[in-house]
Amino acid sequence: MSDACDGCGDSISDPLARTVRLTVDRSQVDAQRLCPACFADWIERYREEMQPEEHETIDDEIIVD
């Protein structure tokens, strides 16, 4: 079976397609079938957006008295 990539619109076969699903409180909000290149782009955007801002600090210090 061959479908179109939701990212770029190119035709992709099932073995190469990746499906990204977004769920909130166990309800599916969005699903996208992506070709390998668009999937790699999606992963990179996700990684960049999940990184803390340069001015943000993450307080991971644990103090035990």
FIMIKOL-338625 format. One record per atom (N, C-alpha, C, O): chain; x, y, z. Coordinates in Angstrom, 2 decimals, padded with zeros to 5 digits, always signed. Example, Ala and Ser with C-alpha at 12.3 -4.5 7.8 and 13.67 -1.06 7.14 Angstrom:
REM FIMIKOL-338625
PT / vexvo / c1 / c2 / c3
PT / A / +013.19 / -005.69 / +007.80
PT / A / +012.30 / -004.50 / +007.80
PT / A / +013.20 / -003.30 / +007.80
PT / A / +014.24 / -003.32 / +008.46
PT / A / +012.85 / -002.25 / +007.08
PT / A / +013.67 / -001.06 / +007.14
PT / A / +012.90 / +000.03 / +007.87
PT / A / +013.41 / +001.14 / +008.04
This chain:
REM FIMIKOL-338625
PT / vexvo / c1 / c2 / c3
PT / A / +000.85 / -001.18 / +000.00
PT / A / +000.00 / +000.00 / +000.00
PT / A / +000.89 / +001.25 / +000.00
PT / A / +001.94 / +001.26 / +000.65
PT / A / +000.49 / +002.25 / -000.71
PT / A / +001.26 / +003.49 / -000.79
PT / A / +000.35 / +004.67 / -000.48
PT / A / -000.72 / +004.81 / -001.08
PT / A / +000.77 / +005.49 / +000.45
PT / A / +000.02 / +006.68 / +000.84
PT / A / +000.90 / +007.90 / +000.65
PT / A / +002.09 / +007.79 / +000.37
PT / A / +000.31 / +009.06 / +000.82
PT / A / +001.06 / +010.31 / +000.73
PT / A / +001.54 / +010.72 / +002.12
PT / A / +000.84 / +010.53 / +003.11
PT / A / +002.72 / +011.27 / +002.16
PT / A / +003.28 / +011.81 / +003.40
PT / A / +002.49 / +013.05 / +003.79
PT / A / +002.23 / +013.92 / +002.95
PT / A / +002.10 / +013.14 / +005.06
PT / A / +001.38 / +014.32 / +005.53
PT / A / +002.28 / +015.55 / +005.61
PT / A / +001.79 / +016.67 / +005.71
PT / A / +003.59 / +015.34 / +005.58
PT / A / +004.53 / +016.46 / +005.64
PT / A / +004.79 / +017.08 / +004.29
PT / A / +004.62 / +018.29 / +004.10
PT / A / +005.22 / +016.24 / +003.33
PT / A / +005.63 / +016.77 / +002.03
PT / A / +004.71 / +016.38 / +000.87
PT / A / +004.77 / +016.97 / -000.21
PT / A / +003.85 / +015.40 / +001.11
PT / A / +002.91 / +014.98 / +000.08
PT / A / +003.44 / +013.90 / -000.86
PT / A / +002.69 / +013.41 / -001.71
PT / A / +004.72 / +013.53 / -000.74
PT / A / +005.28 / +012.48 / -001.57
PT / A / +004.67 / +011.13 / -001.22
PT / A / +004.25 / +010.90 / -000.08
PT / A / +004.62 / +010.26 / -002.19
PT / A / +004.11 / +008.91 / -001.99
PT / A / +005.12 / +008.10 / -001.18
PT / A / +006.32 / +008.15 / -001.45
PT / A / +004.62 / +007.35 / -000.18
PT / A / +005.49 / +006.50 / +000.63
PT / A / +004.85 / +005.13 / +000.78
PT / A / +003.62 / +005.01 / +000.83
PT / A / +005.66 / +004.09 / +000.87
PT / A / +005.14 / +002.75 / +001.09
PT / A / +005.08 / +002.48 / +002.60
PT / A / +005.82 / +003.10 / +003.37
PT / A / +004.21 / +001.58 / +002.99
PT / A / +004.02 / +001.29 / +004.41
PT / A / +005.30 / +000.97 / +005.18
PT / A / +005.47 / +001.47 / +006.29
PT / A / +006.22 / +000.14 / +004.64
PT / A / +007.41 / -000.17 / +005.43
PT / A / +008.29 / +001.05 / +005.74
PT / A / +009.04 / +001.03 / +006.71
PT / A / +008.20 / +002.10 / +004.94
PT / A / +009.02 / +003.28 / +005.16
PT / A / +008.30 / +004.37 / +005.95
PT / A / +008.94 / +005.27 / +006.50
PT / A / +006.99 / +004.30 / +006.02
PT / A / +006.20 / +005.34 / +006.69
PT / A / +006.30 / +005.23 / +008.20
PT / A / +006.43 / +004.13 / +008.75
PT / A / +006.25 / +006.37 / +008.86
PT / A / +006.20 / +006.42 / +010.32
PT / A / +004.97 / +007.23 / +010.69
PT / A / +004.67 / +008.24 / +010.07
PT / A / +004.26 / +006.77 / +011.70
PT / A / +003.08 / +007.49 / +012.17
PT / A / +003.39 / +008.14 / +013.51
PT / A / +003.82 / +007.47 / +014.45
PT / A / +003.16 / +009.44 / +013.59
PT / A / +003.34 / +010.20 / +014.82
PT / A / +001.95 / +010.51 / +015.34
PT / A / +001.14 / +011.12 / +014.65
PT / A / +001.67 / +010.08 / +016.57
PT / A / +000.37 / +010.32 / +017.18
PT / A / +000.54 / +011.20 / +018.41
PT / A / +001.43 / +010.99 / +019.22
PT / A / -000.33 / +012.19 / +018.53
PT / A / -000.34 / +013.06 / +019.70
PT / A / -001.61 / +012.76 / +020.48
PT / A / -002.72 / +012.87 / +019.96
PT / A / -001.43 / +012.37 / +021.74
PT / A / -002.58 / +012.08 / +022.58
PT / A / -002.51 / +012.93 / +023.84
PT / A / -001.44 / +013.20 / +024.38
PT / A / -003.67 / +013.34 / +024.29
PT / A / -003.80 / +014.11 / +025.53
PT / A / -004.88 / +013.42 / +026.34
PT / A / -006.00 / +013.23 / +025.87
PT / A / -004.54 / +013.05 / +027.55
PT / A / -005.48 / +012.34 / +028.43
PT / A / -006.11 / +011.16 / +027.72
PT / A / -007.32 / +010.95 / +027.81
PT / A / -005.29 / +010.39 / +027.03
PT / A / -005.68 / +009.17 / +026.32
PT / A / -006.61 / +009.40 / +025.14
PT / A / -007.17 / +008.45 / +024.60
PT / A / -006.78 / +010.64 / +024.72
PT / A / -007.57 / +010.95 / +023.54
PT / A / -006.63 / +011.42 / +022.44
PT / A / -005.81 / +012.31 / +022.65
PT / A / -006.77 / +010.81 / +021.25
PT / A / -005.90 / +011.21 / +020.15
PT / A / -006.28 / +012.58 / +019.63
PT / A / -007.44 / +012.83 / +019.29
PT / A / -005.30 / +013.48 / +019.58
PT / A / -005.50 / +014.85 / +019.13
PT / A / -005.10 / +014.98 / +017.66
PT / A / -005.76 / +015.67 / +016.89
PT / A / -004.00 / +014.31 / +017.28
PT / A / -003.49 / +014.42 / +015.93
PT / A / -002.72 / +013.16 / +015.58
PT / A / -002.16 / +012.50 / +016.46
PT / A / -002.67 / +012.83 / +014.29
PT / A / -001.85 / +011.73 / +013.80
PT / A / -001.34 / +012.13 / +012.42
PT / A / -002.09 / +012.67 / +011.61
PT / A / -000.07 / +011.85 / +012.17
PT / A / +000.53 / +012.17 / +010.88
PT / A / +001.33 / +010.98 / +010.39
PT / A / +002.09 / +010.37 / +011.15
PT / A / +001.18 / +010.63 / +009.09
PT / A / +002.02 / +009.62 / +008.46
PT / A / +003.12 / +010.37 / +007.73
PT / A / +002.85 / +011.23 / +006.89
PT / A / +004.36 / +010.04 / +008.06
PT / A / +005.49 / +010.79 / +007.54
PT / A / +006.49 / +009.88 / +006.83
PT / A / +006.71 / +008.74 / +007.24
PT / A / +007.10 / +010.41 / +005.77
PT / A / +008.19 / +009.71 / +005.09
PT / A / +009.43 / +009.80 / +005.98
PT / A / +009.44 / +010.60 / +006.92
PT / A / +010.45 / +009.02 / +005.72
PT / A / +011.65 / +009.06 / +006.58
PT / A / +012.26 / +010.46 / +006.73
PT / A / +012.67 / +010.82 / +007.83
PT / A / +012.33 / +011.24 / +005.67
PT / A / +012.92 / +012.59 / +005.76
PT / A / +012.07 / +013.51 / +006.63
PT / A / +012.60 / +014.24 / +007.46
PT / A / +010.76 / +013.49 / +006.43
PT / A / +009.88 / +014.35 / +007.24
PT / A / +009.86 / +013.89 / +008.69
PT / A / +009.75 / +014.72 / +009.60
PT / A / +009.96 / +012.58 / +008.93
PT / A / +010.02 / +012.06 / +010.28
PT / A / +011.29 / +012.55 / +010.97
PT / A / +011.25 / +012.96 / +012.13
PT / A / +012.42 / +012.52 / +010.26
PT / A / +013.68 / +013.02 / +010.83
PT / A / +013.57 / +014.51 / +011.14
PT / A / +014.06 / +014.96 / +012.18
PT / A / +012.92 / +015.28 / +010.27
PT / A / +012.71 / +016.71 / +010.53
PT / A / +011.83 / +016.91 / +011.76
PT / A / +012.09 / +017.79 / +012.57
PT / A / +010.78 / +016.08 / +011.89
PT / A / +009.86 / +016.18 / +013.02
PT / A / +010.61 / +015.91 / +014.33
PT / A / +010.43 / +016.62 / +015.31
PT / A / +011.44 / +014.87 / +014.32
PT / A / +012.23 / +014.53 / +015.51
PT / A / +013.16 / +015.68 / +015.88
PT / A / +013.28 / +016.03 / +017.06
PT / A / +013.81 / +016.28 / +014.90
PT / A / +014.74 / +017.39 / +015.16
PT / A / +013.98 / +018.60 / +015.74
PT / A / +014.45 / +019.22 / +016.70
PT / A / +012.82 / +018.93 / +015.16
PT / A / +012.02 / +020.05 / +015.71
PT / A / +011.60 / +019.76 / +017.15
PT / A / +011.67 / +020.63 / +018.01
PT / A / +011.15 / +018.53 / +017.39
PT / A / +010.74 / +018.14 / +018.75
PT / A / +011.91 / +018.29 / +019.72
PT / A / +011.74 / +018.85 / +020.80
PT / A / +013.09 / +017.80 / +019.34
PT / A / +014.27 / +017.89 / +020.20
PT / A / +014.62 / +019.34 / +020.50
PT / A / +014.91 / +019.69 / +021.64
PT / A / +014.60 / +020.19 / +019.47
PT / A / +014.93 / +021.60 / +019.65
PT / A / +013.92 / +022.31 / +020.54
PT / A / +014.29 / +023.11 / +021.39
PT / A / +012.64 / +022.01 / +020.36
PT / A / +011.60 / +022.69 / +021.13
PT / A / +011.56 / +022.22 / +022.58
PT / A / +011.07 / +022.95 / +023.44
PT / A / +012.06 / +021.04 / +022.86
PT / A / +012.05 / +020.52 / +024.22
PT / A / +013.29 / +020.92 / +025.01
PT / A / +013.35 / +020.70 / +026.22
PT / A / +014.28 / +021.51 / +024.34
PT / A / +015.48 / +022.00 / +025.03
PT / A / +015.13 / +023.25 / +025.82
PT / A / +014.35 / +024.08 / +025.35
PT / A / +015.68 / +023.40 / +027.02
PT / A / +015.43 / +024.62 / +027.78
PT / A / +016.02 / +025.84 / +027.06
PT / A / +017.03 / +025.74 / +026.36
PT / A / +015.38 / +026.96 / +027.23
PT / A / +015.89 / +028.22 / +026.68
PT / A / +017.23 / +028.52 / +027.35
PT / A / +017.50 / +028.06 / +028.45
PT / A / +018.06 / +029.30 / +026.67
PT / A / +019.37 / +029.62 / +027.22
PT / A / +019.27 / +030.35 / +028.56
PT / A / +020.11 / +030.15 / +029.43
PT / A / +018.26 / +031.18 / +028.72
PT / A / +018.13 / +031.93 / +029.97
PT / A / +017.44 / +031.12 / +031.06
PT / A / +017.42 / +031.54 / +032.22
PT / A / +016.86 / +029.97 / +030.71
PT / A / +016.22 / +029.12 / +031.71
PT / A / +017.27 / +028.29 / +032.42
PT / A / +018.28 / +027.90 / +031.83
PT / A / +017.03 / +028.02 / +033.66
PT / A / +017.90 / +027.11 / +034.39
PT / A / +017.02 / +025.99 / +034.94
PT / A / +015.87 / +026.20 / +035.30
PT / A / +017.58 / +024.83 / +034.99
PT / A / +016.87 / +023.70 / +035.55
PT / A / +017.50 / +023.42 / +036.90
PT / A / +018.70 / +023.14 / +036.99
PT / A / +016.70 / +023.50 / +037.92
PT / A / +017.19 / +023.30 / +039.28
PT / A / +017.14 / +021.82 / +039.59
PT / A / +016.08 / +021.27 / +039.92
PT / A / +018.29 / +021.17 / +039.49
PT / A / +018.33 / +019.75 / +039.76
PT / A / +019.13 / +019.43 / +041.01
PT / A / +019.54 / +018.29 / +041.23
PT / A / +019.35 / +020.46 / +041.83
PT / A / +020.10 / +020.28 / +043.06
PT / A / +019.18 / +019.72 / +044.13
PT / A / +018.05 / +020.19 / +044.31
PT / A / +019.67 / +018.72 / +044.84
PT / A / +018.90 / +018.12 / +045.93
PT / A / +019.64 / +018.41 / +047.22
PT / A / +020.83 / +018.12 / +047.33
PT / A / +018.95 / +018.97 / +048.18
PT / A / +019.55 / +019.29 / +049.47
PT / A / +018.89 / +018.42 / +050.52
PT / A / +017.66 / +018.41 / +050.67
PT / A / +019.71 / +017.70 / +051.25
PT / A / +019.20 / +016.84 / +052.34
PT / A / +019.77 / +017.37 / +053.63
PT / A / +020.98 / +017.52 / +053.78
PT / A / +018.87 / +017.65 / +054.58
PT / A / +019.32 / +018.13 / +055.91
PT / A / +019.32 / +016.99 / +056.90
PT / A / +019.66 / +017.19 / +058.06
